[in-house]
């Protein structure tokens, strides 16, 4: 199974990309005894007519559905994830790559320009 999570409206080209992924999965990973590979595209929104046209002539099982983000994490999942404070503390220990790049730029010699 291949699942694509998209952060926006459904676009017809998503089906072509997913069809490509399913073909690669079938060729490189799938065993003879496995059932057909299934594709699922999760989008914030979709137009049913556009989705129908995008799927019409495809031979692989592909579904398109909508998703919504929840405002809060369900209580039963909270223990599986770090708290906001833990994430902030971890990120605070990391260096910002932009700061490192700025430091390198300051030390890097400028190319010399020859006067004619």
C-alpha positions as CSV (number, residue, x, y, z in Angstrom):
1,X,0.0,0.0,0.0
2,X,1.2,3.5,-0.9
3,X,-0.3,6.5,0.9
4,X,0.3,10.1,-0.2
5,X,-0.5,12.9,2.2
6,X,-1.1,16.2,0.4
7,X,-1.4,19.5,2.1
8,X,-4.0,21.1,-0.2
9,X,-6.6,20.5,-2.7
10,X,-6.5,17.3,-4.9
11,X,-4.8,17.8,-8.3
12,X,-5.2,15.3,-11.1
13,X,-1.4,14.8,-11.5
14,X,-1.3,13.2,-8.1
15,X,-2.9,10.0,-9.6
16,X,-0.2,9.7,-12.2
17,X,2.5,10.0,-9.6
18,X,0.8,7.5,-7.4
19,X,0.3,5.1,-10.3
20,X,4.1,5.4,-10.9
21,X,4.8,4.5,-7.2
22,X,2.5,1.6,-7.4
23,X,4.2,0.2,-10.5
24,X,7.6,0.5,-8.8
25,X,6.2,-1.2,-5.7
26,X,4.8,-4.0,-7.7
27,X,8.0,-4.5,-9.6
28,X,10.6,-4.1,-6.8
29,X,8.9,-5.1,-3.6
30,X,5.7,-7.1,-4.1
31,X,5.9,-10.9,-3.8
32,X,3.9,-13.2,-6.1
33,X,1.6,-14.3,-3.3
34,X,0.7,-10.7,-2.4
35,X,-2.6,-9.1,-3.4
36,X,-2.8,-6.1,-5.6
37,X,-1.0,-2.9,-4.4
38,X,-3.4,-0.2,-3.3
39,X,-2.9,3.5,-3.5
40,X,-4.5,6.1,-1.3
41,X,-4.3,9.9,-1.8
42,X,-5.2,12.0,1.3
43,X,-6.0,15.6,0.5
44,X,-7.4,18.5,2.5
45,X,-10.2,18.8,-0.1
46,X,-11.2,17.3,-3.4
47,X,-13.6,17.9,-6.3
48,X,-15.5,14.7,-7.0
49,X,-15.8,15.3,-10.7
50,X,-12.0,16.1,-11.1
51,X,-11.3,13.0,-9.0
52,X,-13.5,10.8,-11.2
53,X,-11.8,12.0,-14.4
54,X,-8.3,11.5,-12.9
55,X,-9.1,7.9,-11.9
56,X,-11.3,6.9,-14.9
57,X,-8.7,5.1,-17.1
58,X,-6.3,3.9,-14.4
59,X,-6.1,0.1,-13.9
60,X,-4.6,0.1,-10.4
61,X,-6.8,0.4,-7.3
62,X,-6.4,4.0,-6.1
63,X,-8.6,5.9,-3.7
64,X,-8.9,9.6,-2.9
65,X,-10.2,10.9,0.3
66,X,-10.3,14.1,2.5
67,X,-8.7,14.6,5.9
68,X,-9.1,17.1,8.6
69,X,-6.5,18.1,11.2
70,X,-7.7,17.8,14.8
71,X,-7.3,20.8,17.1
72,X,-5.9,18.6,19.9
73,X,-4.2,15.3,20.2
74,X,-6.5,12.5,21.6
75,X,-5.7,11.7,25.3
76,X,-4.8,8.1,24.5
77,X,-2.0,9.2,22.1
78,X,-0.5,12.0,24.3
79,X,1.8,9.6,26.1
80,X,3.4,8.6,22.8
81,X,4.6,12.0,21.8
82,X,6.9,14.6,23.5
83,X,5.4,17.7,25.1
84,X,5.8,21.1,23.5
85,X,8.3,21.9,26.2
86,X,10.4,18.8,25.5
87,X,10.5,19.6,21.7
88,X,11.5,23.2,22.4
89,X,14.2,22.1,24.8
90,X,15.5,19.7,22.2
91,X,15.5,22.3,19.4
92,X,17.1,24.8,21.7
93,X,20.1,22.5,22.0
94,X,20.5,22.4,18.2
95,X,22.4,25.0,16.3
96,X,20.7,27.0,13.6
97,X,22.2,26.1,10.2
98,X,21.7,29.7,9.1
99,X,24.0,30.9,11.9
100,X,26.6,28.4,10.9
101,X,26.4,29.6,7.3
102,X,26.7,33.2,8.3
103,X,29.9,32.3,10.4
104,X,31.4,30.5,7.4
105,X,30.6,33.5,5.1
106,X,32.4,35.9,7.4
107,X,35.6,33.8,7.4
108,X,35.6,32.8,3.7
109,X,38.0,34.9,1.7
110,X,36.5,37.2,-0.9
111,X,37.7,36.6,-4.5
112,X,40.4,39.1,-5.5
113,X,39.8,41.4,-8.3
114,X,42.7,42.3,-10.4
115,X,43.1,45.8,-11.6
116,X,44.0,46.4,-15.2
